[in-house]
Amino acid sequence: MIDSKMMRFIIAMVLFTTATVSANAAQWLIDNSHSQVNFISIKKDKIAEVHQFKQLQGRLDSQGQFEVNIDLSSVDTHIAVRDERMTKHFFNVDQFAHAKLTAKIDLSVLDAVAQGASTALTVDAQLSLHGEVKTITLNMMVTRLVGAKLSVVSTQPVIVNVDDFSLTAGLNKLMELAKLPSISHAVPVSFYLTLNLKP
């Protein structure tokens, strides 16, 4: 005979195991309406402007594979003619429509974060942009929110150099069109992402 205490323990273990399996089998999807990737351009050596991309897609799957796809045609610099020039001459979206970032995340670290709590996370990621792939380091703060959500926020900007991604000619074209003496080749990029749990 199994006494009541043992029965309660068995039931608790079954529920815990079921919950763990369900969480491990789930995936997190980026909520585009509550996510943003920003970058800063610096022209004439001293004028900085903040821009963003308006369309993101991505996920963190049950194996810890993290992926973010950025629609480069969704660039928003708050000036329509500049957006057109960037998509055509800089990003060359007809040939390179998206930027893609991939990384491997240790899911056990996320599982240990209680609701309302945060943890710092540093990972090496692969950034694919304009036909080139480079390794970048992401320093992030991950917070588990109410309602099966994760908040992922950069704690340090990622410095992307246009020369690493064969974008120098495009940058020179932008300078020519805008009649600018200089645009910085080093571009600080920051982000905040909201991910929703999808069983």
TIDO-7984 format. One line per field, with one value per residue (C-alpha): residue number from 1; y, z, x. Coordinates in pm, whole numbers. Layout:
// TIDO-7984
n = (NUM; ...)
yy = (Y; ...)
zz = (Z; ...)
xx = (X; ...)
END
This chain:
// TIDO-7984
n = (1; 2; 3; 4; 5; 6; 7; 8; 9; 10; 11; 12; 13; 14; 15; 16; 17; 18; 19; 20; 21; 22; 23; 24; 25; 26; 27; 28; 29; 30; 31; 32; 33; 34; 35; 36; 37; 38; 39; 40; 41; 42; 43; 44; 45; 46; 47; 48; 49; 50; 51; 52; 53; 54; 55; 56; 57; 58; 59; 60; 61; 62; 63; 64; 65; 66; 67; 68; 69; 70; 71; 72; 73; 74; 75; 76; 77; 78; 79; 80; 81; 82; 83; 84; 85; 86; 87; 88; 89; 90; 91; 92; 93; 94; 95; 96; 97; 98; 99; 100; 101; 102; 103; 104; 105; 106; 107; 108; 109; 110; 111; 112; 113; 114; 115; 116; 117; 118; 119; 120; 121; 122; 123; 124; 125; 126; 127; 128; 129; 130; 131; 132; 133; 134; 135; 136; 137; 138; 139; 140; 141; 142; 143; 144; 145; 146; 147; 148; 149; 150; 151; 152; 153; 154; 155; 156; 157; 158; 159; 160; 161; 162; 163; 164; 165; 166; 167; 168; 169; 170; 171; 172; 173; 174; 175; 176; 177; 178; 179; 180; 181; 182; 183; 184; 185; 186; 187; 188; 189; 190; 191; 192; 193; 194; 195; 196; 197; 198; 199)
yy = (0; 351; 599; 944; 1126; 900; 940; 1320; 1300; 1080; 1313; 1615; 1446; 1352; 1710; 1847; 1609; 1693; 2065; 2026; 1824; 2078; 2368; 2191; 2104; 2462; 2747; 3121; 3348; 3713; 3955; 4212; 4468; 4477; 4440; 4673; 4684; 5031; 5163; 5495; 5670; 5946; 6199; 6496; 6341; 6483; 6445; 6123; 5997; 5696; 5468; 5140; 4839; 4791; 4427; 4144; 3772; 3503; 3231; 3040; 2673; 2373; 2294; 2639; 2765; 3141; 3319; 3675; 3783; 4155; 4284; 4542; 4712; 4809; 5052; 5368; 5675; 5916; 6059; 5883; 5966; 5846; 5518; 5468; 5540; 5304; 5014; 5059; 5171; 5061; 4740; 4646; 4475; 4342; 4101; 4094; 4134; 4027; 4030; 3714; 3653; 3306; 3186; 2888; 2957; 2745; 2672; 2561; 2921; 3044; 2767; 2887; 3241; 3287; 3500; 3865; 3791; 3863; 3716; 3849; 3646; 3671; 3467; 3458; 3492; 3472; 3779; 3730; 4062; 4159; 3821; 3816; 3622; 3742; 3643; 3909; 3904; 3981; 4106; 4079; 4094; 3832; 3883; 3634; 3835; 3756; 3574; 3337; 3612; 3682; 4024; 4025; 4360; 4447; 4574; 4695; 4813; 4584; 4774; 4669; 4787; 4834; 4728; 4379; 4329; 4469; 4779; 5040; 5116; 5162; 5397; 5602; 5624; 5756; 6021; 6123; 6149; 6339; 6553; 6458; 6476; 6169; 5893; 5670; 5315; 5194; 5159; 5096; 4859; 4791; 4591; 4491; 4180; 4035; 3663; 3480; 3114; 2895; 2537)
zz = (0; -80; 197; 129; 171; -82; -322; -300; -365; -672; -809; -753; -933; -1226; -1253; -1231; -1499; -1726; -1684; -1755; -2070; -2188; -2132; -2308; -2602; -2638; -2835; -2782; -3067; -3109; -3070; -3340; -3196; -2870; -3010; -3176; -3319; -3318; -3470; -3456; -3752; -3699; -3977; -4003; -3711; -3448; -3552; -3421; -3527; -3403; -3655; -3629; -3814; -3793; -3900; -3702; -3688; -3484; -3225; -2952; -3010; -2779; -2863; -2762; -3118; -3121; -3449; -3541; -3896; -3974; -4279; -4408; -4621; -4297; -4200; -4050; -4032; -4006; -4349; -4643; -4908; -4678; -4619; -4996; -5044; -4764; -4891; -5250; -5225; -4880; -4791; -5157; -5051; -5401; -5346; -4965; -4820; -4463; -4193; -3983; -3638; -3489; -3154; -2919; -2582; -2270; -2182; -1831; -1757; -1867; -1678; -1357; -1392; -1177; -1288; -1232; -1206; -1449; -1544; -1743; -2048; -2284; -2603; -2928; -3227; -3603; -3795; -4163; -4349; -4712; -4802; -4518; -4189; -3880; -3513; -3269; -2892; -2740; -2383; -2273; -1976; -1985; -1770; -1726; -1741; -1629; -1890; -2034; -2182; -2196; -2228; -2388; -2378; -2485; -2195; -2424; -2785; -3052; -3274; -3636; -3879; -4234; -4374; -4226; -4432; -4772; -4716; -4770; -5131; -5028; -4749; -4991; -5221; -4936; -4861; -5227; -5253; -4926; -4995; -4661; -4578; -4354; -4211; -3943; -4046; -3687; -3610; -3253; -3252; -2957; -2918; -2698; -2779; -2631; -2680; -2619; -2522; -2782; -2658)
xx = (0; 121; 46; -98; 235; 404; 112; 136; 510; 459; 191; 415; 703; 479; 352; 707; 831; 539; 598; 968; 905; 648; 887; 1173; 948; 825; 970; 984; 875; 976; 686; 762; 519; 718; 1070; 1317; 1668; 1825; 2147; 2326; 2485; 2740; 2792; 3029; 3221; 2983; 2615; 2458; 2115; 1918; 1748; 1558; 1426; 1050; 1018; 1178; 1114; 1282; 1267; 1443; 1369; 1366; 1731; 1853; 1895; 1832; 1759; 1666; 1583; 1579; 1393; 1640; 1375; 1199; 1477; 1331; 1556; 1259; 1346; 1177; 1438; 1716; 1530; 1508; 1877; 1978; 1767; 1887; 2248; 2364; 2183; 2109; 1787; 1714; 2003; 2036; 1688; 1763; 2024; 2030; 2171; 2207; 2339; 2328; 2163; 2208; 1845; 1936; 2033; 1691; 1512; 1678; 1534; 1223; 931; 1016; 1388; 1672; 2006; 2301; 2396; 2693; 2696; 2890; 2660; 2695; 2578; 2503; 2481; 2530; 2678; 2932; 2924; 3109; 3115; 2995; 2954; 2613; 2588; 2226; 1992; 1717; 1407; 1122; 799; 446; 240; 502; 719; 1091; 1253; 1599; 1780; 2133; 2342; 2620; 2593; 2731; 2975; 2925; 3192; 3065; 3404; 3354; 3038; 3139; 2926; 3198; 3102; 2741; 2842; 3049; 2747; 2533; 2796; 2798; 2420; 2384; 2694; 2846; 3218; 3201; 2981; 3129; 3218; 3161; 2790; 2662; 2364; 2133; 1814; 1528; 1327; 1011; 957; 630; 617; 450; 390)
END
